[in-house]
Amino acid sequence: MADPIKKITLKNGDTRYRFVIDIGRDPETDKRKQLTITCDTKKEAKAEYAKIKNQCDEGTFVAPDKITVSAWLDTWLKSATIDVEKATASNYADALKPVHARLGDRKLQQITEEDIDAFVTWMLTSGRRRGGKPGTGLSLRTVKLTLGRLRQALTIAERRKLVTRNVAQYTQISREARRKAEEAKAARIPWTDAEVKAFLSAIRDRRLHAPALLSLIGMRPAEVCGLRWSAVDLDAGTLKVKITRTLVDGEVEEKGTKSEAGKRTLPLPKPLHTALKTFKAKQASEAIRAGKAYARSGYVLVDEVGSPWKTDKFRREIYKLMAEAKVRKVRPYDARHACLTYLATSGVPDVVVSAWAGHADLSFTKRVYIHPNVEHLRGAADQLDKLLG
């Protein structure tokens, strides 16, 4: 067989050694694909030719490619989100924004494990660009989501032979970062029973009394915003949770609950039943005053002219009420935690607490939403009095 390595002379008189090698066929056109390599010495050229041929024979060869990290992530995202909901696709895109910002213009094949390690450190220390003070660290949850999506994208790149291996596969988040995240999570404590009572006492005559109570019976903000009067049966004293209304990429999206278990019918506690009747009557008066300008949307949570609220509006108004009531500021979503903690520590069976929350997994409810405090533990101390006394 003729020697595939050819000696060439450049215009300046320098000598180089070049070879052309088949590296497979184009999957779209079925045409032969070839690669041209030029080396300084014949020894280097022979070694490179042998290495590429061996890798081609084994099916492990990765041809040089100039695609950037951002270009590949855009390609991967299109295929990864073909059959997911709009909100999920948006979450995928959001998770990859730090990668675009930090590594996007780099060649995909040039990214190393050290680059990924440094990227994770950057996210944890100064990667925030929105949703807080710019230049501070992102949450551990955000970093995990971003790293997870990046790993998925690189796994597909490896499978398509765009990279030789997934350089993010073994990247770890430091123990110190995990410890700080646990401390921050522990510091986010839902309201105590006394704080719930203080808040409700302060807003009893406010327009948002009923919607606040909906949060405090454990409904998610998106479920509160998606609740329609047609799902509330004041005669039977129940409401049906079946629709959520939230923001996705700045646009309102209305859809079903997160899971089948999320579709549930809840009996109305008496204070909520009374508050909803009052709220409905108030809206009827507002509709009369507004006349034709009133938007009869059918939602429970609307403004004075009937326009439904978005979750961000609900959150801002609840924060205002907290400030006026002089109670500790917590996320509206934490009202859900407070409710489920109260139910669980009041003797309500686990299976009922989980069903009330709209969860299919009992252990998930207890692990994530139940936060016993020292007051809840006093019952255990009373029992120990009998043993130790």
Rosetta blueprint (number, residue, H / E / L):
1 M L
2 A L
3 D L
4 P L
5 I L
6 K E
7 K E
8 I E
9 T E
10 L L
11 K L
12 N L
13 G L
14 D L
15 T E
16 R E
17 Y E
18 R E
19 F E
20 V E
21 I E
22 D E
23 I E
24 G E
25 R E
26 D L
27 P L
28 E L
29 T L
30 D L
31 K L
32 R E
33 K E
34 Q E
35 L E
36 T E
37 I E
38 T E
39 C E
40 D L
41 T L
42 K H
43 K H
44 E H
45 A H
46 K H
47 A H
48 E H
49 Y H
50 A H
51 K H
52 I H
53 K H
54 N H
55 Q H
56 C H
57 D H
58 E H
59 G L
60 T L
61 F L
62 V L
63 A L
64 P L
65 D L
66 K L
67 I L
68 T E
69 V H
70 S H
71 A H
72 W H
73 L H
74 D H
75 T H
76 W H
77 L H
78 K H
79 S H
80 A H
81 T L
82 I L
83 D L
84 V L
85 E L
86 K H
87 A H
88 T H
89 A H
90 S H
91 N H
92 Y H
93 A H
94 D H
95 A H
96 L H
97 K H
98 P H
99 V H
100 H H
101 A H
102 R H
103 L H
104 G L
105 D L
106 R L
107 K E
108 L H
109 Q H
110 Q H
111 I L
112 T L
113 E H
114 E H
115 D H
116 I H
117 D H
118 A H
119 F H
120 V H
121 T H
122 W H
123 M H
124 L H
125 T H
126 S H
127 G L
128 R L
129 R L
130 R L
131 G L
132 G L
133 K L
134 P L
135 G L
136 T L
137 G L
138 L L
139 S L
140 L H
141 R H
142 T H
143 V H
144 K H
145 L H
146 T H
147 L H
148 G H
149 R H
150 L H
151 R H
152 Q H
153 A H
154 L H
155 T H
156 I H
157 A H
158 E H
159 R H
160 R L
161 K L
162 L L
163 V L
164 T L
165 R L
166 N L
167 V L
168 A L
169 Q L
170 Y L
171 T L
172 Q L
173 I L
174 S L
175 R H
176 E H
177 A H
178 R H
179 R H
180 K H
181 A H
182 E H
183 E H
184 A H
185 K H
186 A H
187 A H
188 R L
189 I L
190 P L
191 W L
192 T L
193 D H
194 A H
195 E H
196 V H
197 K H
198 A H
199 F H
200 L H
201 S H
202 A H
203 I H
204 R L
205 D L
206 R L
207 R L
208 L L
209 H H
210 A H
211 P H
212 A H
213 L H
214 L H
215 S H
216 L H
217 I L
218 G L
219 M L
220 R L
221 P H
222 A H
223 E H
224 V H
225 C H
226 G H
227 L L
228 R E
229 W H
230 S H
231 A H
232 V E
233 D E
234 L L
235 D L
236 A L
237 G L
238 T E
239 L E
240 K E
241 V E
242 K L
243 I E
244 T E
245 R E
246 T E
247 L E
248 V E
249 D L
250 G L
251 E E
252 V E
253 E E
254 E E
255 K E
256 G E
257 T L
258 K L
259 S L
260 E H
261 A H
262 G H
263 K L
264 R E
265 T E
266 L E
267 P E
268 L L
269 P L
270 K H
271 P H
272 L H
273 H H
274 T H
275 A H
276 L H
277 K H
278 T H
279 F H
280 K H
281 A H
282 K H
283 Q H
284 A H
285 S H
286 E H
287 A H
288 I H
289 R H
290 A H
291 G H
292 K H
293 A H
294 Y L
295 A L
296 R L
297 S L
298 G L
299 Y E
300 V L
301 L L
302 V E
303 D L
304 E L
305 V L
306 G L
307 S L
308 P E
309 W L
310 K L
311 T H
312 D H
313 K H
314 F H
315 R H
316 R H
317 E H
318 I H
319 Y H
320 K H
321 L H
322 M H
323 A H
324 E H
325 A H
326 K L
327 V L
328 R L
329 K L
330 V L
331 R L
332 P H
333 Y H
334 D H
335 A H
336 R H
337 H H
338 A H
339 C H
340 L H
341 T H
342 Y H
343 L H
344 A H
345 T H
346 S L
347 G L
348 V L
349 P L
350 D H
351 V H
352 V H
353 V H
354 S H
355 A H
356 W H
357 A H
358 G L
359 H L
360 A L
361 D L
362 L H
363 S H
364 F H
365 T H
366 K H
367 R H
368 V H
369 Y H
370 I L
371 H L
372 P L
373 N L
374 V H
375 E H
376 H H
377 L H
378 R H
379 G H
380 A H
381 A H
382 D H
383 Q H
384 L H
385 D H
386 K H
387 L H
388 L H
389 G L
